[in-house]
Amino acid sequence: MADGALITDQAGAFAAALPEGGALLALDLGTQTIGTAFCDAGWRFSSPGKTLKRGKFGVDKALLAGLVQTRSVLGIVIGLPINMDGSEGPRSQSSRAYARNLSVLGLPILLWDERWSTASAEGALIAQDISRAKRAARIDAAAAAVILQAAIDALTGGFGANV
């Protein structure tokens, strides 16, 4: 895809932009860090990636473009922080703006409801008996993996949300 790539919150539209599947990159955007996660080309499972220090967008874009190239990523899933009542606030608008800026990479972007992703990721890390200090370093990437798994489950008919 060229500049102005598809940005959607609908899994079906995103899947249609990737008719043959392909590896996906998920981002959990924090104010200071960006958690990353990847899935296989068959959209079966997600795995946490690196947690990147968030900087100026040009630096972030270069780092993410490198990950896209290295991992042969064909689409991006960005966590969309929606309030518990379903409304969107300033953090949602910030994520939408980041997606618009990231569309210069030319890849379809899926904005995915990230409610409970951090709590779910932290629960999983606690269940693995990971120390508080190590959890803090891994939580953003683990949350990105939770976001991505929910999205690929919907893409493959696992749960069907947002399809």
Buried (B, 14 or more C-beta within 10 A) or exposed (E): BEEEBBBBBBBEBBBEBBEEBBBBBBBBBBEEBBBBBBBBBEBEEBBBBBBBEBEEBEEBBEBBBEBBEEBEBBBBBBBBBBEEEEEEEEBBEEBBEBBEEBBBBEBBBBBBBBBEBBEBBBEBBEEEEBEEEEBEEBBBBBBBBBBBBBBBBBBBEBBEEBE
